[in-house]
Amino acid sequence: MLYPDGPQGNPVDIPTYLVENRIIFIGGKIDDTLAAKVVASILALQSLDPEKDIKIYLNSPAGQFYHVMAILDFMSMCPCDIATVGFGAVMGAPSLILMSGTKGKRYAMKNSRVVLQKPQAGLQGSADECNIQAREANRNMQVAWEIMTRCTGLDLEAVQAEMDRDNFLNPEEAVKMGVIDAVIE
């Protein structure tokens, strides 16, 4: 509990305090539950004040591709500027959220890592089912490439090379590549 008005004030739980200050916290793997909470927070904050910035803090080792896409869809339709701040590790699909913040407002903490990688695919079932899943995994990879191309300004060939294997970036490298705009010291 926090006491923003001093010890005599009303206590506020930390999640409520963060949302009241227009901060959305993503910590952990992005699954359907976390994605729904992030989307609901974006919708609530934009309805309260469509002119004020929203800040998303990310420390996420992974995320299910479709759930990350749901968050990105709502980020793109939101009239508010959305600042993104990576800390710890932002790996795989969640890195697309980090780079999709409003240009000029994308940051990473000095000791963080951003990991670019292809969307993961776990194929199982009959050969026909595996072929269907492989086509969908390739479509997801194309979508990730398009997002990174749009967010970084890199051409498609460069994006494909950067995402071909796990690519661990320190914040300075992420700035140079256009994934973020600045490092928070």
Residue frames as a rotation matrix with the C-alpha (Angstrom) as fourth column:
MET 1
0.574 0.819 0.000 0.00
0.819 -0.574 0.000 0.00
0.000 0.000 -1.000 0.00
LEU 2
-0.586 -0.683 0.436 1.08
0.673 -0.710 -0.209 3.54
0.452 0.171 0.876 -0.72
TYR 3
0.277 0.611 -0.742 0.08
0.840 -0.529 -0.121 6.68
-0.467 -0.589 -0.660 1.13
PRO 4
-0.160 -0.402 0.901 0.40
0.882 -0.468 -0.053 9.38
0.443 0.787 0.430 -1.58
ASP 5
0.432 0.392 0.812 -1.10
0.029 -0.906 0.422 12.04
0.901 -0.159 -0.403 0.73
GLY 6
-0.408 -0.639 0.652 1.20
-0.704 -0.235 -0.670 11.16
0.581 -0.733 -0.354 3.65
PRO 7
-0.950 -0.079 -0.301 0.70
0.092 0.853 -0.514 8.77
0.297 -0.516 -0.803 6.57
GLN 8
-0.651 0.755 -0.075 -2.67
-0.100 -0.184 -0.978 10.29
-0.752 -0.629 0.195 7.46
GLY 9
-0.383 0.490 -0.783 -4.02
-0.913 -0.329 0.241 9.97
-0.140 0.807 0.573 3.89
ASN 10
0.670 0.691 0.272 -5.98
-0.591 0.718 -0.369 7.19
-0.450 0.086 0.889 2.28
PRO 11
-0.324 -0.802 0.501 -3.97
-0.232 0.581 0.781 4.10
-0.917 0.137 -0.374 1.34
VAL 12
0.578 0.403 -0.709 -3.82
-0.783 0.032 -0.621 3.17
-0.228 0.915 0.334 -2.34
ASP 13
0.545 -0.410 0.732 -2.72
0.261 0.912 0.316 -0.22
-0.797 0.019 0.603 -3.66
ILE 14
-0.403 -0.866 -0.296 0.19
-0.044 -0.305 0.951 -0.09
-0.914 0.396 0.085 -6.12
PRO 15
-0.613 0.173 0.771 -1.73
0.774 0.325 0.543 -1.21
-0.157 0.930 -0.333 -9.26
THR 16
0.526 0.850 0.009 -4.35
0.845 -0.521 -0.122 1.48
-0.099 0.072 -0.993 -8.66
TYR 17
0.422 -0.464 -0.779 -1.67
0.089 -0.834 0.544 4.10
-0.902 -0.299 -0.311 -8.07
LEU 18
-0.651 -0.714 0.258 0.09
0.288 0.082 0.954 3.15
-0.702 0.696 0.152 -11.33
VAL 19
-0.286 0.623 0.728 -3.08
0.952 0.100 0.288 3.35
0.107 0.775 -0.622 -13.41
GLU 20
0.697 0.540 -0.472 -4.04
0.617 -0.787 0.012 6.66
-0.365 -0.300 -0.881 -11.80
ASN 21
0.193 -0.730 -0.656 -0.65
-0.249 -0.683 0.687 7.91
-0.949 0.031 -0.313 -13.00
ARG 22
0.772 0.291 -0.565 -1.29
-0.592 0.008 -0.806 6.50
-0.230 0.957 0.179 -16.50
ILE 23
-0.388 -0.917 -0.094 1.31
-0.920 0.380 0.098 3.74
-0.054 0.125 -0.991 -16.13
ILE 24
0.837 0.522 -0.166 0.70
-0.538 0.840 -0.068 0.22
0.104 0.147 0.984 -17.43
PHE 25
-0.125 -0.895 0.429 3.10
-0.911 0.275 0.307 -2.41
-0.393 -0.352 -0.849 -16.12
ILE 26
0.808 0.249 -0.534 3.85
-0.467 0.823 -0.323 -5.56
0.359 0.511 0.781 -18.13
GLY 27
-0.222 -0.860 0.461 5.94
-0.971 0.236 -0.027 -7.96
-0.085 -0.453 -0.887 -16.08
GLY 28
-0.292 0.075 0.954 6.13
-0.200 0.970 -0.137 -11.58
-0.935 -0.231 -0.268 -17.14
LYS 29
-0.901 -0.023 0.433 5.02
0.370 0.480 0.795 -13.62
-0.226 0.877 -0.424 -20.10
ILE 30
-0.593 0.722 -0.356 2.22
-0.744 -0.660 -0.101 -12.02
-0.308 0.205 0.929 -22.08
ASP 31
-0.881 0.429 0.201 -0.71
0.458 0.880 0.127 -14.42
-0.123 0.203 -0.971 -22.09
ASP 32
-0.304 0.841 0.448 -4.43
0.565 -0.219 0.795 -13.88
0.767 0.495 -0.409 -22.66
THR 33
0.477 0.502 -0.722 -5.05
0.877 -0.223 0.425 -12.65
0.052 -0.836 -0.547 -19.10
LEU 34
-0.233 -0.653 -0.720 -2.24
0.599 -0.680 0.422 -10.10
-0.766 -0.333 0.550 -19.10
ALA 35
-0.883 -0.071 0.464 -3.12
0.448 -0.427 0.786 -8.93
0.143 0.901 0.409 -22.63
ALA 36
0.073 0.988 0.135 -6.74
0.754 -0.144 0.640 -8.38
0.652 0.055 -0.756 -21.59
LYS 37
0.430 0.032 -0.902 -5.62
0.798 -0.480 0.363 -6.29
-0.422 -0.876 -0.232 -18.59
VAL 38
-0.635 -0.724 -0.268 -3.30
0.473 -0.639 0.606 -4.18
-0.611 0.258 0.749 -20.76
VAL 39
-0.690 0.455 0.563 -6.00
0.511 -0.244 0.824 -3.62
0.512 0.856 -0.064 -23.40
ALA 40
0.379 0.871 -0.312 -8.56
0.846 -0.190 0.498 -2.71
0.375 -0.453 -0.809 -20.71
SER 41
0.095 -0.430 -0.898 -6.09
0.703 -0.610 0.366 -0.24
-0.705 -0.666 0.244 -19.18
ILE 42
-0.891 -0.405 0.204 -5.43
0.416 -0.551 0.724 1.40
-0.181 0.730 0.659 -22.56
LEU 43
-0.311 0.861 0.401 -9.17
0.619 -0.137 0.773 1.73
0.721 0.489 -0.491 -23.20
ALA 44
0.495 0.509 -0.704 -9.86
0.869 -0.288 0.403 3.14
0.003 -0.811 -0.585 -19.74
LEU 45
-0.198 -0.668 -0.717 -6.99
0.613 -0.655 0.441 5.64
-0.765 -0.352 0.539 -19.85
GLN 46
-0.905 -0.108 0.412 -7.85
0.410 -0.485 0.772 6.90
0.116 0.867 0.484 -23.33
SER 47
0.021 0.981 0.194 -11.48
0.705 -0.152 0.692 7.40
0.708 0.123 -0.695 -22.30
LEU 48
0.400 0.069 -0.914 -10.42
0.848 -0.405 0.341 9.34
-0.346 -0.912 -0.221 -19.19
ASP 49
0.490 -0.286 -0.823 -8.18
-0.254 -0.951 0.179 11.70
-0.834 0.121 -0.539 -21.16
PRO 50
0.782 -0.120 0.612 -7.41
0.566 0.550 -0.614 11.14
-0.263 0.826 0.498 -24.85
GLU 51
0.837 -0.468 0.284 -4.81
-0.218 -0.761 -0.611 13.95
0.502 0.449 -0.739 -24.80
LYS 52
0.460 -0.672 0.580 -2.49
-0.849 -0.142 0.510 12.67
-0.261 -0.727 -0.636 -22.04
ASP 53
-0.223 -0.679 -0.700 0.34
-0.767 0.565 -0.304 10.21
0.602 0.469 -0.647 -22.58
ILE 54
0.933 0.295 0.206 0.14
-0.360 0.786 0.502 6.61
-0.014 -0.543 0.840 -21.44
LYS 55
-0.085 -0.996 -0.011 3.35
-0.985 0.086 -0.148 4.91
0.149 -0.002 -0.989 -20.27
ILE 56
0.933 0.278 -0.227 3.95
-0.260 0.960 0.106 1.18
0.248 -0.040 0.968 -20.70
TYR 57
0.009 -0.921 0.390 6.79
-0.986 0.057 0.158 -0.37
-0.168 -0.386 -0.907 -18.70
LEU 58
0.798 0.262 -0.542 7.94
-0.464 0.842 -0.275 -3.74
0.385 0.471 0.794 -20.06
ASN 59
-0.390 -0.838 0.381 9.97
-0.903 0.429 0.021 -6.53
-0.181 -0.336 -0.924 -18.49
SER 60
0.600 0.762 0.242 8.79
-0.625 0.636 -0.453 -9.56
-0.499 0.121 0.858 -20.41
PRO 61
-0.419 -0.841 0.343 10.73
-0.454 0.521 0.723 -12.71
-0.786 0.147 -0.600 -21.32
ALA 62
-0.949 0.155 0.275 8.13
0.311 0.604 0.734 -13.89
-0.053 0.782 -0.621 -23.82
GLY 63
-0.393 0.891 -0.227 4.64
-0.525 -0.420 -0.740 -13.48
-0.755 -0.171 0.633 -25.13
GLN 64
-0.194 0.437 0.878 2.14
0.666 0.716 -0.210 -15.40
-0.720 0.544 -0.430 -27.15
PHE 65
-0.892 -0.342 0.296 2.16
0.442 -0.518 0.733 -13.76
-0.098 0.784 0.613 -30.58
TYR 66
-0.257 0.875 0.411 -1.60
0.635 -0.168 0.754 -13.27
0.728 0.455 -0.513 -30.90
HIS 67
0.523 0.429 -0.737 -1.88
0.850 -0.330 0.410 -11.67
-0.067 -0.841 -0.537 -27.46
VAL 68
-0.426 -0.724 -0.543 0.95
0.532 -0.686 0.497 -9.27
-0.732 -0.078 0.677 -28.27
MET 69
-0.824 0.164 0.543 -0.86
0.470 -0.337 0.816 -8.41
0.317 0.927 0.200 -31.52
ALA 70
0.259 0.957 -0.132 -4.03
0.859 -0.165 0.485 -7.62
0.442 -0.239 -0.864 -29.55
ILE 71
0.270 -0.249 -0.930 -2.07
0.670 -0.646 0.367 -5.11
-0.692 -0.722 -0.008 -27.45
LEU 72
-0.774 -0.633 -0.012 -0.50
0.408 -0.512 0.756 -3.60
-0.485 0.580 0.655 -30.59
ASP 73
-0.393 0.716 0.577 -3.91
0.752 -0.110 0.649 -3.21
0.528 0.690 -0.495 -32.24
PHE 74
0.627 0.677 -0.385 -5.18
0.771 -0.470 0.429 -1.18
0.110 -0.566 -0.817 -29.29
MET 75
-0.093 -0.734 -0.673 -1.96
0.565 -0.595 0.571 0.83
-0.820 -0.327 0.470 -29.06
SER 76
-0.846 -0.317 0.429 -2.31
0.523 -0.340 0.781 1.80
-0.102 0.885 0.454 -32.73
MET 77
-0.125 0.877 0.464 -5.95
0.678 -0.266 0.685 2.91
0.724 0.401 -0.562 -32.41
CYS 78
0.285 0.193 -0.939 -5.38
0.920 -0.329 0.212 4.85
-0.268 -0.925 -0.271 -29.18
PRO 79
0.738 0.031 0.675 -5.35
0.372 -0.852 -0.368 8.64
0.563 0.523 -0.640 -29.67
CYS 80
0.898 -0.439 0.046 -2.89
-0.262 -0.448 0.855 9.08
-0.354 -0.779 -0.517 -26.78
ASP 81
0.179 -0.926 -0.332 0.85
-0.712 0.111 -0.694 9.06
0.679 0.360 -0.639 -27.26
ILE 82
0.997 0.079 0.001 2.18
-0.061 0.757 0.651 5.87
0.051 -0.649 0.759 -25.74
ALA 83
0.164 -0.975 0.149 5.65
-0.938 -0.200 -0.282 5.97
0.305 -0.094 -0.948 -24.21
THR 84
0.904 0.053 -0.423 7.33
0.022 0.985 0.172 2.59
0.426 -0.165 0.890 -23.80
VAL 85
0.202 -0.845 0.494 10.12
-0.965 -0.258 -0.045 1.77
0.166 -0.468 -0.868 -21.36
GLY 86
0.645 -0.086 -0.759 11.98
-0.022 0.991 -0.131 -1.53
0.764 0.101 0.638 -21.43
PHE 87
0.090 -0.670 0.737 13.80
-0.988 -0.155 -0.020 -2.80
0.127 -0.726 -0.676 -18.38
GLY 88
0.153 -0.111 0.982 15.24
-0.383 0.910 0.162 -6.16
-0.911 -0.401 0.097 -17.44
ALA 89
-0.884 -0.380 0.271 14.68
0.076 0.456 0.887 -8.21
-0.461 0.804 -0.375 -20.58
VAL 90
0.220 0.897 -0.384 12.18
-0.589 -0.192 -0.785 -7.57
-0.778 0.399 0.486 -23.36
MET 91
-0.725 -0.629 0.279 12.37
-0.301 0.655 0.693 -10.71
-0.619 0.419 -0.665 -25.46
GLY 92
-0.750 0.371 0.547 10.70
0.622 0.676 0.395 -11.87
-0.223 0.637 -0.738 -28.64
ALA 93
-0.133 0.813 0.567 7.18
0.822 -0.229 0.521 -10.68
0.553 0.536 -0.638 -29.44
PRO 94
0.591 0.375 -0.714 7.08
0.745 -0.594 0.304 -8.20
-0.310 -0.712 -0.630 -26.51
SER 95
-0.494 -0.805 -0.329 9.93
0.532 -0.579 0.618 -6.31
-0.688 0.130 0.714 -28.20
LEU 96
-0.540 0.396 0.743 7.34
0.706 -0.267 0.656 -5.37
0.458 0.879 -0.135 -30.85
ILE 97
0.620 0.734 -0.276 5.39
0.758 -0.470 0.452 -3.53
0.202 -0.490 -0.848 -28.13
LEU 98
0.164 -0.658 -0.735 8.53
0.603 -0.523 0.603 -1.68
-0.781 -0.542 0.311 -27.04
MET 99
-0.801 -0.578 0.159 9.35
0.455 -0.413 0.789 -0.52
-0.390 0.704 0.593 -30.57
SER 100
-0.332 0.767 0.550 5.69
0.785 -0.099 0.612 0.35
0.524 0.634 -0.569 -31.33
GLY 101
0.072 0.293 -0.953 5.55
0.790 -0.600 -0.125 3.16
-0.609 -0.744 -0.275 -28.78
THR 102
0.956 0.294 -0.004 5.23
0.245 -0.804 -0.542 6.72
-0.162 0.517 -0.841 -30.05
LYS 103
0.273 -0.899 0.343 8.39
0.795 0.010 -0.607 7.73
0.542 0.438 0.717 -31.90
GLY 104
-0.188 -0.464 0.865 10.55
-0.188 -0.848 -0.496 9.88
0.964 -0.256 0.072 -29.67
LYS 105
0.130 0.331 0.935 9.05
-0.974 -0.135 0.184 8.24
0.187 -0.934 0.305 -26.57
ARG 106
0.888 0.053 -0.457 10.56
-0.049 0.999 0.020 4.73
0.457 0.004 0.889 -26.75
TYR 107
0.226 -0.795 0.563 13.14
-0.917 -0.369 -0.154 4.03
0.330 -0.482 -0.812 -24.05
ALA 108
0.619 -0.101 -0.779 15.14
0.293 0.950 0.110 1.31
0.728 -0.297 0.618 -22.33
MET 109
0.916 -0.346 0.201 16.92
-0.308 -0.291 0.906 1.32
-0.255 -0.892 -0.373 -19.00
LYS 110
0.309 -0.895 -0.323 20.72
-0.948 -0.261 -0.183 1.21
0.079 0.363 -0.928 -19.23
ASN 111
-0.629 -0.599 0.495 21.08
-0.666 0.744 0.053 -2.41
-0.400 -0.296 -0.867 -18.03
SER 112
0.370 0.862 0.348 18.21
-0.447 0.493 -0.746 -3.87
-0.814 0.120 0.568 -20.02
ARG 113
-0.849 -0.488 0.205 18.35
-0.057 0.470 0.881 -6.22
-0.526 0.736 -0.427 -22.98
VAL 114
0.275 0.863 -0.424 16.10
-0.762 -0.074 -0.644 -6.26
-0.587 0.500 0.637 -26.01
VAL 115
-0.642 -0.457 0.616 16.00
-0.061 0.831 0.553 -9.60
-0.764 0.317 -0.561 -27.80
LEU 116
0.037 0.585 -0.810 14.77
-0.962 -0.200 -0.188 -9.72
-0.272 0.786 0.555 -31.37
GLN 117
-0.836 -0.273 0.476 13.65
-0.159 0.951 0.265 -13.12
-0.525 0.146 -0.838 -32.59
LYS 118
-0.713 0.602 -0.359 11.26
-0.315 0.182 0.931 -14.81
0.626 0.777 0.060 -34.94
PRO 119
0.139 0.824 0.549 7.84
-0.987 0.069 0.146 -15.72
0.082 -0.562 0.823 -33.57
GLN 120
-0.762 -0.424 0.489 7.96
-0.531 0.842 -0.097 -19.18
-0.371 -0.333 -0.867 -32.00
ALA 121
0.173 0.800 -0.575 6.07
-0.904 0.361 0.230 -22.13
0.391 0.480 0.785 -33.43
GLY 122
-0.612 -0.279 0.740 5.43
-0.587 0.787 -0.188 -25.45
-0.531 -0.550 -0.645 -31.74
LEU 123
-0.184 0.530 -0.828 4.24
-0.893 0.262 0.367 -27.84
0.411 0.807 0.425 -34.41
GLN 124
-0.832 -0.026 0.554 2.34
-0.295 0.867 -0.401 -30.94
-0.470 -0.497 -0.729 -33.42
GLY 125
0.265 0.958 0.110 -0.29
-0.476 0.229 -0.849 -33.24
-0.839 0.172 0.517 -34.83
SER 126
0.554 0.009 0.833 -0.60
0.575 0.720 -0.390 -34.90
-0.603 0.694 0.393 -38.21
ALA 127
-0.530 -0.786 0.319 1.57
0.754 -0.265 0.601 -33.87
-0.388 0.559 0.733 -41.15
ASP 128
-0.099 0.581 0.808 -1.36
0.744 -0.496 0.448 -31.89
0.661 0.645 -0.383 -42.57
GLU 129
0.855 0.412 -0.317 -1.85
0.511 -0.554 0.657 -30.07
0.095 -0.723 -0.684 -39.24
CYS 130
0.126 -0.898 -0.421 1.88
0.629 -0.256 0.734 -29.30
-0.767 -0.358 0.533 -39.07
ASN 131
-0.558 -0.288 0.778 1.73
0.819 -0.342 0.461 -27.82
0.134 0.895 0.426 -42.58
ILE 132
0.430 0.788 0.440 -1.20
0.599 -0.614 0.514 -25.59
0.675 0.043 -0.736 -41.57
GLN 133
0.821 -0.160 -0.548 0.66
0.455 -0.397 0.797 -24.49
-0.345 -0.904 -0.253 -38.44
ALA 134
-0.243 -0.966 0.086 3.84
0.790 -0.145 0.595 -23.84
-0.563 0.212 0.799 -40.44
ARG 135
-0.230 0.246 0.942 1.92
0.770 -0.546 0.330 -21.58
0.595 0.801 -0.064 -42.85
GLU 136
0.811 0.579 0.079 0.52
0.385 -0.631 0.673 -19.64
0.440 -0.516 -0.735 -39.90
ALA 137
0.472 -0.732 -0.491 3.98
0.596 -0.145 0.790 -19.37
-0.649 -0.666 0.368 -38.30
ASN 138
-0.499 -0.637 0.587 5.31
0.861 -0.292 0.416 -17.96
-0.093 0.713 0.695 -41.59
ARG 139
0.232 0.656 0.719 2.44
0.583 -0.685 0.437 -15.46
0.779 0.317 -0.541 -41.70
ASN 140
0.904 0.086 -0.418 3.25
0.416 -0.401 0.816 -14.38
-0.097 -0.912 -0.399 -38.13
MET 141
-0.046 -0.992 -0.114 6.89
0.786 -0.106 0.609 -13.94
-0.617 -0.062 0.785 -39.10
GLN 142
-0.368 -0.017 0.930 5.84
0.799 -0.516 0.307 -11.71
0.475 0.856 0.203 -42.02
VAL 143
0.691 0.686 0.229 3.70
0.425 -0.641 0.639 -9.61
0.585 -0.344 -0.735 -39.66
ALA 144
0.659 -0.517 -0.546 6.60
0.530 -0.195 0.825 -9.23
-0.533 -0.833 0.146 -37.20
TRP 145
-0.388 -0.827 0.406 8.92
0.881 -0.204 0.427 -8.17
-0.270 0.523 0.808 -40.05
GLU 146
-0.016 0.472 0.882 6.38
0.663 -0.655 0.362 -5.57
0.748 0.591 -0.302 -41.24
ILE 147
0.910 0.358 -0.209 6.03
0.380 -0.518 0.766 -4.12
0.166 -0.777 -0.608 -37.74
MET 148
0.307 -0.873 -0.379 9.78
0.623 -0.116 0.773 -3.91
-0.719 -0.474 0.508 -37.23
THR 149
-0.422 -0.413 0.807 10.26
0.897 -0.323 0.304 -2.35
0.135 0.852 0.506 -40.68
ARG 150
0.365 0.675 0.641 7.62
0.508 -0.721 0.471 0.29
0.780 0.154 -0.606 -39.91
CYS 151
0.948 0.096 -0.303 8.92
0.317 -0.355 0.880 1.04
-0.023 -0.930 -0.367 -36.40
THR 152
0.304 -0.931 -0.201 12.66
0.517 -0.016 0.856 1.14
-0.800 -0.364 0.476 -37.13
GLY 153
0.658 -0.061 -0.750 12.84
-0.562 -0.704 -0.435 2.45
-0.501 0.708 -0.498 -40.68
LEU 154
-0.490 -0.821 0.293 15.09
-0.407 0.513 0.756 -0.49
-0.771 0.251 -0.585 -41.64
ASP 155
-0.167 0.418 -0.893 14.43
-0.955 0.156 0.252 -2.16
0.244 0.895 0.373 -44.95
LEU 156
0.774 0.627 0.089 12.90
-0.631 0.752 0.191 -5.63
0.053 -0.204 0.978 -45.05
GLU 157
0.523 -0.648 -0.554 16.18
0.088 0.687 -0.721 -7.36
0.848 0.328 0.416 -45.87
ALA 158
-0.511 -0.722 0.466 17.89
-0.372 -0.303 -0.877 -5.78
0.775 -0.622 -0.114 -42.85
VAL 159
0.049 0.624 0.780 14.97
-0.999 0.017 0.049 -6.69
0.018 -0.781 0.624 -40.57
GLN 160
0.877 0.271 -0.398 15.04
-0.319 0.946 -0.058 -10.30
0.361 0.178 0.916 -41.76
ALA 161
0.056 -0.945 -0.323 18.77
0.123 0.328 -0.937 -10.48
0.991 0.013 0.135 -41.03
GLU 162
-0.545 -0.270 0.794 18.36
-0.647 -0.466 -0.603 -8.93
0.533 -0.842 0.080 -37.57
MET 163
0.150 0.727 0.670 15.56
-0.963 0.261 -0.068 -11.34
-0.224 -0.635 0.740 -36.61
ASP 164
0.190 -0.078 -0.979 17.02
-0.629 0.756 -0.182 -14.47
0.754 0.650 0.094 -38.22
ARG 165
-0.131 -0.275 -0.953 18.41
0.603 0.740 -0.296 -15.75
0.787 -0.614 0.069 -34.91
ASP 166
0.697 0.312 -0.646 18.11
0.716 -0.364 0.596 -14.56
-0.049 -0.878 -0.477 -31.32
ASN 167
-0.077 -0.664 0.743 19.63
0.550 -0.650 -0.524 -11.08
0.831 0.369 0.416 -31.41
PHE 168
0.388 0.122 -0.914 20.51
0.911 -0.202 0.360 -9.68
-0.140 -0.972 -0.189 -27.98
LEU 169
0.077 -0.302 0.950 20.77
0.447 -0.841 -0.304 -5.88
0.891 0.448 0.071 -28.07
ASN 170
-0.489 -0.170 -0.855 22.02
0.830 -0.392 -0.397 -3.58
-0.268 -0.904 0.332 -25.37
PRO 171
0.413 0.786 -0.460 20.15
0.579 -0.617 -0.533 -0.26
-0.703 -0.046 -0.710 -25.20
GLU 172
-0.112 -0.519 -0.847 22.73
-0.397 -0.758 0.517 1.62
-0.911 0.394 -0.121 -27.26
GLU 173
-0.952 -0.205 0.226 22.48
0.087 0.526 0.846 -0.99
-0.292 0.825 -0.483 -30.03
ALA 174
-0.192 0.964 0.185 18.67
0.919 0.242 -0.310 -0.78
-0.343 0.110 -0.933 -29.85
VAL 175
0.354 0.238 -0.905 18.90
0.046 -0.970 -0.237 3.02
-0.934 0.042 -0.354 -30.32
LYS 176
-0.567 -0.684 -0.458 21.25
-0.445 -0.213 0.870 2.61
-0.693 0.697 -0.184 -33.28
MET 177
-0.896 0.256 0.363 18.87
0.427 0.722 0.544 0.11
-0.123 0.643 -0.756 -34.89
GLY 178
-0.729 0.654 0.203 15.81
-0.462 -0.689 0.559 2.34
0.505 0.313 0.804 -34.30
VAL 179
-0.344 0.593 -0.728 14.07
0.595 0.738 0.319 -0.04
0.726 -0.323 -0.607 -31.88
ILE 180
0.416 0.396 -0.819 14.08
0.872 -0.427 0.237 2.65
-0.256 -0.813 -0.523 -29.17
ASP 181
0.718 -0.061 0.694 14.86
0.317 -0.859 -0.403 6.36
0.620 0.509 -0.597 -29.15
ALA 182
0.102 -0.679 0.727 16.93
-0.660 -0.593 -0.461 6.83
0.744 -0.433 -0.509 -25.99
VAL 183
-0.155 -0.279 -0.948 18.53
0.545 0.776 -0.318 5.14
0.824 -0.566 0.032 -23.00
ILE 184
0.770 0.371 0.520 17.47
-0.268 -0.552 0.790 6.02
0.580 -0.747 -0.326 -19.46
GLU 185
-0.250 -0.960 -0.130 20.64
-0.098 0.158 -0.983 6.30
0.963 -0.233 -0.134 -17.37
